[in-house]
Amino acid sequence: VLGCNAAYNRIGGLAPGERNVISGNDSEGVNMMDVGTSHNLVIGNYIGIDVSGLVGLGNRGWGVAIQLSASGNVVKQNVISSNERDGVYFGDAGSNYNTLIGNLIGTDAGGTTPLGNGEEGNGVLLGAALNRVEGNVISGNAGSGIGVGNLYDNKGNFILGNCIGVEASGTSVVGNAWSGVYLGGTRRNFVGGTTSSESNIIGGNREGISAAANSGYNFIGGNYIGTNAEGATGLSNQWAGITLQDHTAHNVIQGNLISGNEGEGVSIGEGSDFNHLRANLVGVTVDGVSPLPNGADGVRIEAASNTVGGMYPEDGNTIAFNSGDGVMVRTYSRNAIRRNSIYSNTGSGISLADGGNNSLPAPLITAVLSTSVSGTACPGCIVEVFSDEEDEGRVYEGYAVADGTGDWTWTGSPSGPYVTATATDEAGNTSPFSAPLMVWRKWIYLPVILREG
């Protein structure tokens, strides 16, 4: 089906007999192109599979292509699978304001069996701006589930409420061979959102979300990465849950559940600076307390000037039960780790390696009373005080500022049983946790008086 300068047409439908089977063609299944091609609806079709919805019969090009400034079109509730190139392609800077909603892309008509697109094609390739990919199952494809590539001015796309690498119910794996979502040289996109209906379920892929090639200013929020749709059991991505690499900077990772992955929860590589991780659950289930560990560090940073947590109470991450360190910082400096709940990780709560964070030493706690904690640290450093059952920092208690000689005192009643502390210097380097010290409490023992009769 080819649409050039065509508007307000409908291809297919949801009523009996309205479905088209658009398969086995030498080029695209549906190709909408040119500036006048707008407000068309492609709905309820089988594109690249046979009439049973169970057997691949791919088109030799894209399943659906929207390109050359075609805009404002809707592709809804189709099965788009087994095509030789990407399942759906949005191309060039003018192909904006299109919507892809409620489709099965890379599976059979039941949404459970892989019939992937492309020898290395993606389920969806976004090379344009201001498009919306919402409520689809994008699984079983030979490349990434969704690729947002630096083809044109491809910013401001919304990727919301999809099952990516899992089947339609979000309970078992139908993985994509590469990343669930790949952001390559693209900016100001939204992967997930702030409401439950906007959460993407991303599991069973090589990586959950991968950003590279100078991607920046993207928002990754509210997703379930490595878990089922209930956030209770693992649907592991094979590597990290989220990877930022190759100068990927100024991204916000907020409010995600990042657990059950085989590698790190979050991995930030060289040159990927000024990213902010806030209010995420890393290594636990959606209840925030039950273990669902990642197979390596909770957060691994090999870059500079990133922030894990923040200055405000709502910024703190929970990073627990991971099979490596809670947070590992290697080589690079100015990575602030503030106001988090970090506990029960196999390695250290916070580890600095190869000069990471300038090897800032941990504070020394010299006294723990029922009403205060005091000690020494680097002069002028912010000292954060925590309670924990071991030697990490499960409960953030508060902070103090070390004076010019390094002395500090926090006034309050720590919950214990042990107290630890971190220091953050003026450059934004955070230390490991201090050695723990037990809370000392006063006890008053009253006499027991026995009287006869």
Buried (B, 14 or more C-beta within 10 A) or exposed (E): BEBEEBEEBEBBBEEEEEBBBBBBBEEBBBBBBBEEBBEBBBBBBBBBBBEEBEEBBBBBBBBBBBBBBBBBBBBBBBBBBBBBBBBBBBBBBBBBBBBBBBBBBBBBBEBBBBBBBBEEBBBBBBBBBBBBBBBBBBBBBBBBBBBBBBBBBBBBBBBBBBBBBBBBEBBEBBBBBBBBBBBBBBBBBBBBBEEEEBBBBBBBBBBBBBBBBBBBBBBBBBBBBBBBBEBBBBBBBBBBBBBBBBBBBBBBBBBBBBBBBBBBBBBBBBBBBBBBBBBBBBBBBBEEEEEBBBBBBBBBBBBBBBBBBBEEEEBBBBBBBBBBBBBBBBBBBBBBBBBBBBBBBEBBBBBBEEEBBBBBBBBBBEEBBEEBBBBBBBBEBBBBBBBBEBBBBBBBBBBBEBEEEBBBBBEEBBEBEBBBBBBBBEEBBBBBBBEBBEBEEEEEEEEEEEEEE
